[in-house]
Amino acid sequence: MSMQGIKKGMSSSQWNRKMSNKRNPIIVPIQPIVYEIRLKGHLSHQWTEWFEGLTILLEEDGNTLLTGPVIDQSALHGLLKKVRDLGMPLLSVNRVKPSQADASIVKPVLGANNQEKSDS
């Protein structure tokens, strides 16, 4: 053993572990990703609890937009299974950019009576 690898009775492997330049990994909490899930047809509000944490927006074109944070891919697949179990056609699944996420979560729910009529 050389003097460079041994300090105060430590073997070279012990010295290398003690003096390693590796940083301790910092565990960063997972940030949920906001998704928009568009379904063909209107989903009644009785399903709000089943899709907990998601905003249900009834669109004027007859579709439903579910919007909200999803913690990971497993949770996203769970939501898609719920959509499948409803029997409603899935039109799209879109990841919302963080800058758009705040605006898209706060959309009001519009029903058929809240549509604006034109004078044509």
C-alpha positions in Angstrom: 0.0 0.0 0.0 1.3 3.4 -0.8 1.3 6.4 1.5 -1.0 8.4 -0.8 -3.8 5.9 -0.5 -3.5 5.4 3.3 -4.3 8.1 5.8 -4.3 7.4 9.5 -4.7 3.6 9.2 -7.4 3.6 6.5 -7.1 1.4 3.5 -7.1 2.9 0.1 -10.7 1.8 -0.5 -11.8 3.4 2.8 -10.0 6.6 1.9 -11.7 6.8 -1.5 -15.1 6.3 0.0 -14.6 9.0 2.6 -13.1 11.5 0.1 -15.6 10.8 -2.7 -16.7 13.7 -4.8 -20.1 12.2 -5.3 -22.9 14.4 -3.9 -25.7 13.0 -1.9 -28.7 12.7 -4.1 -31.5 15.1 -3.2 -34.9 13.6 -3.5 -37.2 16.1 -5.2 -40.9 15.6 -4.6 -42.8 14.6 -7.8 -44.8 17.5 -9.2 -48.1 16.5 -10.7 -48.6 17.2 -14.4 -51.8 18.8 -15.5 -53.7 16.9 -18.3 -56.7 17.6 -20.4 -58.8 14.6 -21.3 -61.5 15.2 -23.9 -64.5 12.9 -24.2 -67.2 12.7 -26.8 -70.5 13.6 -25.2 -71.5 15.4 -22.0 -70.6 13.8 -18.7 -73.1 14.4 -16.0 -72.0 16.0 -12.7 -72.8 12.9 -10.8 -69.3 11.7 -11.9 -67.5 14.6 -10.3 -66.6 12.6 -7.2 -65.5 9.6 -9.3 -63.0 11.9 -11.1 -61.8 13.5 -7.9 -59.4 16.4 -8.3 -60.4 17.0 -11.9 -62.5 19.9 -13.3 -65.4 18.8 -15.5 -66.1 21.3 -18.3 -69.1 20.7 -20.6 -68.2 22.2 -23.9 -70.6 23.9 -26.3 -69.8 21.3 -29.1 -71.2 18.5 -26.9 -67.9 17.2 -25.6 -66.6 17.0 -22.0 -63.1 18.3 -21.0 -61.6 16.8 -17.8 -58.7 18.9 -16.5 -56.5 18.5 -13.5 -53.2 17.4 -11.9 -52.1 13.8 -12.4 -49.3 12.6 -10.1 -47.7 10.0 -12.4 -48.3 7.7 -15.4 -49.9 5.0 -13.2 -52.5 7.6 -12.1 -53.1 8.7 -15.7 -53.7 5.1 -16.8 -56.2 4.7 -13.9 -58.1 7.8 -15.2 -58.1 6.3 -18.7 -59.5 3.1 -17.3 -62.3 5.0 -15.7 -63.1 6.7 -19.0 -63.1 3.3 -20.7 -65.5 2.0 -18.1 -67.9 4.9 -18.8 -68.2 3.8 -22.4 -67.7 7.3 -23.7 -65.4 7.7 -26.7 -62.0 9.2 -25.8 -61.1 12.1 -28.2 -57.8 13.3 -26.8 -55.3 13.3 -23.9 -53.1 16.4 -23.8 -50.4 17.4 -21.3 -50.8 21.0 -20.3 -47.7 23.2 -20.2 -47.0 24.6 -16.7 -47.7 28.2 -17.9 -51.2 27.1 -19.1 -52.0 24.9 -16.2 -53.2 27.6 -13.8 -55.6 29.1 -16.3 -57.0 25.7 -17.5 -57.9 24.4 -14.0 -60.2 27.3 -13.2 -62.6 27.0 -16.1 -66.2 27.3 -15.2 -68.7 24.4 -15.9 -71.1 25.5 -18.6 -74.4 23.8 -19.1 -76.8 23.9 -22.1 -78.7 26.9 -20.5 -75.5 29.0 -20.2 -74.9 29.2 -24.0 -75.0 32.6 -25.6 -77.4 33.0 -28.5 -76.8 35.1 -31.6 -79.4 37.4 -33.2 -78.9 36.0 -36.7 
